[in-house]
Amino acid sequence: TNSAVMPHPNQAGLAFKRAVPTSLDRASYAGCRLYGWMASPYTAKVRSMLSYKRLPFTDVVPSAMQLRLTVKPAVGRVIMPAVRLGDGSWRQDSALICDEVERNHPDRPTRPPGATQR
């Protein structure tokens, strides 16, 4: 099997309002807002990850106007979920958000430790 790590297909298309820090501590999540609809499985994935890692966040169920006026200027398109961190930086794409959270908060891991279990 090929064990090379492949970049996520959406990674190249991401747009961030501000530079993305390489490491985020718990304080970075103070004031974190998760923009997404309750019925969205992708939003649920991010919500579950943030909750499991015990990171503070506020759920925001955006209106169409909020999507156009808040989310689109920040990430480049009308899409959910999107996360606005306390420092004002934005993240978009549930897989990338969850990967970043796991990388920066390895306590309470969500992935098995061994290659066989993965």
Short mmCIF file of the C-alpha atoms (twelve columns), coordinates in Angstrom:
data_MODEL
# 
_entry.id   MODEL 
# 
loop_
_atom_site.group_PDB 
_atom_site.id 
_atom_site.type_symbol 
_atom_site.label_atom_id 
_atom_site.label_alt_id 
_atom_site.label_comp_id 
_atom_site.label_asym_id 
_atom_site.label_seq_id 
_atom_site.Cartn_x 
_atom_site.Cartn_y 
_atom_site.Cartn_z 
_atom_site.pdbx_PDB_model_num 
ATOM 1   C CA . THR A 1   0.000   0.000  0.000  1 
ATOM 2   C CA . ASN A 2   1.024   3.568  -0.577 1 
ATOM 3   C CA . SER A 3   1.676   5.258  2.760  1 
ATOM 4   C CA . ALA A 4   2.411   8.713  1.323  1 
ATOM 5   C CA . VAL A 5   0.304   11.500 2.726  1 
ATOM 6   C CA . MET A 6   -1.779  13.061 0.002  1 
ATOM 7   C CA . PRO A 7   -2.922  16.690 0.261  1 
ATOM 8   C CA . HIS A 8   -6.621  17.217 0.590  1 
ATOM 9   C CA . PRO A 9   -8.125  18.017 -2.841 1 
ATOM 10  C CA . ASN A 10  -9.633  21.313 -1.623 1 
ATOM 11  C CA . GLN A 11  -6.434  22.545 0.010  1 
ATOM 12  C CA . ALA A 12  -5.244  24.493 -3.020 1 
ATOM 13  C CA . GLY A 13  -8.565  26.314 -3.343 1 
ATOM 14  C CA . LEU A 14  -8.727  27.641 0.213  1 
ATOM 15  C CA . ALA A 15  -8.714  31.349 0.834  1 
ATOM 16  C CA . PHE A 16  -7.967  32.834 4.232  1 
ATOM 17  C CA . LYS A 17  -8.705  36.352 5.356  1 
ATOM 18  C CA . ARG A 18  -5.478  36.468 7.396  1 
ATOM 19  C CA . ALA A 19  -2.310  34.424 7.540  1 
ATOM 20  C CA . VAL A 20  -2.867  30.997 9.046  1 
ATOM 21  C CA . PRO A 21  -0.771  30.371 12.156 1 
ATOM 22  C CA . THR A 22  1.182   27.132 12.222 1 
ATOM 23  C CA . SER A 23  0.121   26.223 15.747 1 
ATOM 24  C CA . LEU A 24  -3.043  27.003 17.651 1 
ATOM 25  C CA . ASP A 25  -3.386  26.723 21.386 1 
ATOM 26  C CA . ARG A 26  -6.633  26.691 23.361 1 
ATOM 27  C CA . ALA A 27  -6.553  30.470 23.656 1 
ATOM 28  C CA . SER A 28  -6.832  30.708 19.845 1 
ATOM 29  C CA . TYR A 29  -10.307 29.208 20.135 1 
ATOM 30  C CA . ALA A 30  -11.590 31.803 22.618 1 
ATOM 31  C CA . GLY A 31  -14.388 33.497 20.717 1 
ATOM 32  C CA . CYS A 32  -14.421 30.758 18.059 1 
ATOM 33  C CA . ARG A 33  -17.584 30.757 15.937 1 
ATOM 34  C CA . LEU A 34  -18.706 27.751 13.898 1 
ATOM 35  C CA . TYR A 35  -20.874 28.849 10.959 1 
ATOM 36  C CA . GLY A 36  -23.060 26.033 9.697  1 
ATOM 37  C CA . TRP A 37  -26.534 24.581 9.597  1 
ATOM 38  C CA . MET A 38  -27.578 22.016 12.176 1 
ATOM 39  C CA . ALA A 39  -28.659 19.597 9.422  1 
ATOM 40  C CA . SER A 40  -25.240 19.647 7.731  1 
ATOM 41  C CA . PRO A 41  -23.196 16.472 8.298  1 
ATOM 42  C CA . TYR A 42  -20.007 18.442 7.612  1 
ATOM 43  C CA . THR A 43  -20.872 21.022 10.260 1 
ATOM 44  C CA . ALA A 44  -21.729 18.165 12.649 1 
ATOM 45  C CA . LYS A 45  -18.282 16.672 12.018 1 
ATOM 46  C CA . VAL A 46  -16.536 19.925 13.011 1 
ATOM 47  C CA . ARG A 47  -18.893 20.499 15.951 1 
ATOM 48  C CA . SER A 48  -18.175 16.989 17.226 1 
ATOM 49  C CA . MET A 49  -14.413 17.489 16.914 1 
ATOM 50  C CA . LEU A 50  -14.442 20.838 18.734 1 
ATOM 51  C CA . SER A 51  -16.683 19.426 21.467 1 
ATOM 52  C CA . TYR A 52  -14.648 16.245 21.893 1 
ATOM 53  C CA . LYS A 53  -11.423 18.246 22.153 1 
ATOM 54  C CA . ARG A 54  -13.170 20.536 24.681 1 
ATOM 55  C CA . LEU A 55  -12.426 23.662 22.692 1 
ATOM 56  C CA . PRO A 56  -14.731 26.637 23.284 1 
ATOM 57  C CA . PHE A 57  -16.917 27.675 20.372 1 
ATOM 58  C CA . THR A 58  -20.282 29.219 19.553 1 
ATOM 59  C CA . ASP A 59  -22.637 27.717 16.994 1 
ATOM 60  C CA . VAL A 60  -23.865 30.233 14.447 1 
ATOM 61  C CA . VAL A 61  -26.717 29.166 12.164 1 
ATOM 62  C CA . PRO A 62  -26.218 31.712 9.396  1 
ATOM 63  C CA . SER A 63  -28.907 33.343 7.344  1 
ATOM 64  C CA . ALA A 64  -28.414 33.730 3.599  1 
ATOM 65  C CA . MET A 65  -27.445 37.353 4.261  1 
ATOM 66  C CA . GLN A 66  -24.780 36.332 6.821  1 
ATOM 67  C CA . LEU A 67  -23.377 33.829 4.349  1 
ATOM 68  C CA . ARG A 68  -23.023 36.512 1.693  1 
ATOM 69  C CA . LEU A 69  -21.828 39.335 3.943  1 
ATOM 70  C CA . THR A 70  -19.691 37.464 6.482  1 
ATOM 71  C CA . VAL A 71  -18.588 34.053 5.235  1 
ATOM 72  C CA . LYS A 72  -18.049 34.770 1.520  1 
ATOM 73  C CA . PRO A 73  -15.710 37.757 2.017  1 
ATOM 74  C CA . ALA A 74  -13.709 35.736 4.545  1 
ATOM 75  C CA . VAL A 75  -13.265 32.422 2.708  1 
ATOM 76  C CA . GLY A 76  -13.987 33.378 -0.881 1 
ATOM 77  C CA . ARG A 77  -17.322 31.650 -1.390 1 
ATOM 78  C CA . VAL A 78  -20.664 30.889 0.208  1 
ATOM 79  C CA . ILE A 79  -19.932 27.563 1.873  1 
ATOM 80  C CA . MET A 80  -20.245 25.814 5.208  1 
ATOM 81  C CA . PRO A 81  -18.938 24.895 7.616  1 
ATOM 82  C CA . ALA A 82  -16.626 27.808 8.206  1 
ATOM 83  C CA . VAL A 83  -14.867 28.592 11.462 1 
ATOM 84  C CA . ARG A 84  -13.801 32.043 12.619 1 
ATOM 85  C CA . LEU A 85  -11.185 31.804 15.343 1 
ATOM 86  C CA . GLY A 86  -10.825 34.311 18.149 1 
ATOM 87  C CA . ASP A 87  -7.850  35.931 16.416 1 
ATOM 88  C CA . GLY A 88  -10.013 36.710 13.368 1 
ATOM 89  C CA . SER A 89  -8.559  34.033 11.070 1 
ATOM 90  C CA . TRP A 90  -10.921 31.737 9.177  1 
ATOM 91  C CA . ARG A 91  -10.933 28.068 8.292  1 
ATOM 92  C CA . GLN A 92  -13.122 26.291 5.744  1 
ATOM 93  C CA . ASP A 93  -13.490 22.608 4.799  1 
ATOM 94  C CA . SER A 94  -14.453 20.158 7.520  1 
ATOM 95  C CA . ALA A 95  -11.613 17.712 6.793  1 
ATOM 96  C CA . LEU A 96  -8.951  20.425 6.949  1 
ATOM 97  C CA . ILE A 97  -10.460 21.953 10.096 1 
ATOM 98  C CA . CYS A 98  -10.537 18.574 11.844 1 
ATOM 99  C CA . ASP A 99  -6.977  17.761 10.719 1 
ATOM 100 C CA . GLU A 100 -5.741  21.075 12.098 1 
ATOM 101 C CA . VAL A 101 -7.561  20.597 15.400 1 
ATOM 102 C CA . GLU A 102 -6.152  17.080 15.774 1 
ATOM 103 C CA . ARG A 103 -2.629  18.227 14.914 1 
ATOM 104 C CA . ASN A 104 -2.697  21.154 17.367 1 
ATOM 105 C CA . HIS A 105 -4.577  19.357 20.147 1 
ATOM 106 C CA . PRO A 106 -3.251  15.791 20.329 1 
ATOM 107 C CA . ASP A 107 -4.767  15.239 23.774 1 
ATOM 108 C CA . ARG A 108 -7.829  13.001 23.529 1 
ATOM 109 C CA . PRO A 109 -6.836  11.642 20.085 1 
ATOM 110 C CA . THR A 110 -9.520  10.824 17.546 1 
ATOM 111 C CA . ARG A 111 -7.353  8.565  15.418 1 
ATOM 112 C CA . PRO A 112 -5.947  5.158  16.334 1 
ATOM 113 C CA . PRO A 113 -2.236  5.208  17.171 1 
ATOM 114 C CA . GLY A 114 -1.110  2.415  14.854 1 
ATOM 115 C CA . ALA A 115 -1.069  2.156  11.078 1 
ATOM 116 C CA . THR A 116 -2.925  -1.167 11.245 1 
ATOM 117 C CA . GLN A 117 -5.867  0.416  13.099 1 
ATOM 118 C CA . ARG A 118 -6.022  3.381  10.753 1 
# 
